[in-house]
Amino acid sequence: GVRFCFDEFISYIGASNEKLAQDYIDNAGLSVDLKDLVRQKQQLYLEMIPGIEPLPGVMRSIMTFAGSYRLAVASSSDCVELEKILTTLGIRHLFEKVVGGDMVARKKPHPEIYLVTAGLLGLAPNKCLAFEDSESGITAAKSAGMFAIAIPNGLSMSHDFSGADRVIECMDMAD
């Protein structure tokens, strides 16, 4: 079968399931249905969620921020994935809103997901702070009018984070 090289995969960090699947179908010349491929990928991912470990400092920071700030999730991942991750980690109750990529028409780097999330919270975007690990996420947050902090991970280190208001190495540094 056709394989994506690692460098190609890295460019999809922060992108939607549909974008990754459509490009894979196109590049591999596959004759499979986009929705079927996305559904298969999602099913495998949902099965893997119980084994997911949060990045260093994330849990401690969430617990610290939850007492003082209103928290929401705005992610390209579908809501069913986000809900399962947050529930599995035992922190779903700390987030007022969870907005997934399947709730918006235009995915990151478009600002729609951040504008929707701010709207659901009843906050002006310039009163919000976004933590992002991808270039497309930083672009979306800044285009929405939010303050954006980049936290590159092992996969997104090569992304361009020059548009961020601040770049930190790990979540602990945001306290």
C-alpha positions as CSV (number, residue, x, y, z in Angstrom):
1,G,0.0,0.0,0.0
2,V,0.9,3.7,-0.2
3,R,2.5,5.2,2.8
4,F,2.8,8.8,3.9
5,C,6.3,9.7,4.9
6,F,6.7,11.2,8.4
7,D,7.5,14.7,7.1
8,E,4.2,14.7,5.1
9,F,2.3,13.5,8.2
10,I,3.7,16.3,10.3
11,S,2.2,18.9,8.0
12,Y,-1.3,17.6,8.9
13,I,-0.9,18.3,12.7
14,G,-3.9,20.5,13.5
15,A,-5.8,19.6,10.3
16,S,-9.1,17.9,10.1
17,N,-9.7,14.1,9.6
18,E,-11.3,15.0,6.3
19,K,-8.3,16.9,4.9
20,L,-5.9,14.1,5.8
21,A,-8.2,11.4,4.5
22,Q,-8.9,13.2,1.2
23,D,-5.3,13.9,0.5
24,Y,-4.4,10.2,1.3
25,I,-7.1,9.0,-1.1
26,D,-5.9,11.4,-3.8
27,N,-2.2,10.6,-3.4
28,A,-2.8,6.8,-3.2
29,G,-5.3,6.8,-6.0
30,L,-7.8,4.9,-3.8
31,S,-11.4,4.3,-4.7
32,V,-12.7,4.4,-1.2
33,D,-15.4,6.7,0.2
34,L,-14.1,9.7,2.2
35,K,-16.7,9.3,4.9
36,D,-15.9,5.5,5.2
37,L,-12.2,6.2,5.6
38,V,-12.7,8.9,8.2
39,R,-15.1,6.6,10.1
40,Q,-12.6,3.8,10.1
41,K,-9.8,6.1,11.3
42,Q,-12.0,7.5,14.0
43,Q,-13.1,4.0,15.2
44,L,-9.4,3.0,15.6
45,Y,-8.6,6.3,17.3
46,L,-11.4,5.9,19.8
47,E,-10.1,2.5,20.7
48,M,-6.7,3.9,21.4
49,I,-7.8,6.8,23.6
50,P,-7.6,4.9,26.9
51,G,-3.9,4.6,26.4
52,I,-3.3,8.3,25.7
53,E,-1.0,10.2,28.0
54,P,-1.3,14.0,28.4
55,L,1.8,16.0,27.5
56,P,3.9,17.1,30.5
57,G,2.4,19.8,32.6
58,V,-1.0,19.7,30.9
59,M,-3.0,18.1,33.8
60,R,-1.4,20.3,36.5
61,S,-2.0,23.4,34.4
62,I,-5.7,22.5,33.7
63,M,-6.3,21.9,37.4
64,T,-4.6,25.2,38.3
65,F,-6.5,27.3,35.6
66,A,-9.9,25.6,36.3
67,G,-10.2,27.4,39.6
68,S,-9.6,30.8,38.2
69,Y,-10.5,30.8,34.5
70,R,-13.4,29.6,32.3
71,L,-12.1,26.7,30.2
72,A,-13.2,25.4,26.8
73,V,-11.8,23.1,24.1
74,A,-11.7,24.2,20.5
75,S,-10.2,21.4,18.4
76,S,-10.1,20.1,14.9
77,S,-10.9,16.7,16.3
78,D,-14.5,15.5,16.3
79,C,-16.6,16.1,19.4
80,V,-17.0,12.3,20.1
81,E,-13.2,12.0,20.3
82,L,-12.7,15.1,22.5
83,E,-15.5,14.0,24.9
84,K,-14.0,10.5,25.2
85,I,-10.5,12.0,25.8
86,L,-11.7,14.4,28.5
87,T,-13.9,11.8,30.2
88,T,-11.2,9.2,30.2
89,L,-8.8,11.7,31.8
90,G,-11.5,12.6,34.4
91,I,-11.5,16.3,33.5
92,R,-14.6,16.8,31.3
93,H,-16.4,18.6,34.1
94,L,-13.7,21.3,34.1
95,F,-14.6,22.5,30.6
96,E,-17.7,24.6,30.0
97,K,-17.7,24.0,26.3
98,V,-16.2,21.5,24.0
99,V,-16.3,22.5,20.3
100,G,-15.0,20.0,17.7
101,G,-14.2,20.4,14.1
102,D,-17.4,18.6,13.2
103,M,-19.3,21.6,14.7
104,V,-18.0,24.2,12.2
105,A,-18.1,24.5,8.4
106,R,-14.6,25.9,8.0
107,K,-11.7,24.2,9.8
108,K,-8.5,25.7,11.1
109,P,-6.6,27.8,10.0
110,H,-10.0,29.6,9.5
111,P,-11.0,31.3,12.8
112,E,-14.6,30.0,12.8
113,I,-14.0,27.4,15.6
114,Y,-12.6,30.0,17.9
115,L,-15.3,32.5,17.1
116,V,-18.0,29.9,17.8
117,T,-16.3,28.9,21.1
118,A,-16.0,32.5,22.3
119,G,-19.6,33.0,21.3
120,L,-20.8,30.0,23.3
121,L,-18.9,31.3,26.3
122,G,-20.4,34.7,25.8
123,L,-16.9,36.3,25.6
124,A,-15.3,38.7,23.2
125,P,-12.4,36.9,21.4
126,N,-10.0,39.5,22.7
127,K,-10.8,38.3,26.3
128,C,-9.7,34.8,25.4
129,L,-6.4,33.0,25.5
130,A,-5.7,30.1,23.1
131,F,-3.1,27.4,23.7
132,E,-2.1,25.8,20.4
133,D,0.3,23.2,19.2
134,S,0.0,23.8,15.5
135,E,0.7,26.5,12.9
136,S,-2.9,26.3,11.6
137,G,-4.2,26.6,15.2
138,I,-2.1,29.8,15.9
139,T,-3.4,31.3,12.6
140,A,-7.0,30.5,13.6
141,A,-6.7,31.9,17.1
142,K,-4.9,35.1,16.0
143,S,-7.4,35.6,13.1
144,A,-10.2,35.3,15.6
145,G,-8.6,38.1,17.7
146,M,-7.3,36.0,20.6
147,F,-4.0,36.1,22.4
148,A,-2.3,32.9,21.3
149,I,0.4,30.9,23.1
150,A,2.2,28.2,21.0
151,I,3.4,25.0,22.7
152,P,5.1,23.0,19.9
153,N,5.1,19.3,20.5
154,G,7.4,16.6,19.2
155,L,5.5,16.4,15.9
156,S,4.9,20.1,15.3
157,M,8.4,21.5,16.1
158,S,9.0,22.3,12.4
159,H,5.8,24.5,12.2
160,D,6.1,28.2,11.9
161,F,5.0,29.7,15.2
162,S,6.1,33.3,14.4
163,G,2.4,34.4,14.5
164,A,2.1,33.4,18.2
165,D,2.1,36.1,20.9
166,R,4.3,33.8,22.9
167,V,6.0,30.4,22.4
168,I,6.7,28.1,25.4
169,E,8.3,24.7,25.7
170,C,5.7,23.1,27.8
171,M,2.4,23.8,29.5
172,D,4.0,24.3,32.9
173,M,5.6,27.5,31.7
174,A,2.2,29.1,31.2
175,D,1.3,29.3,34.9
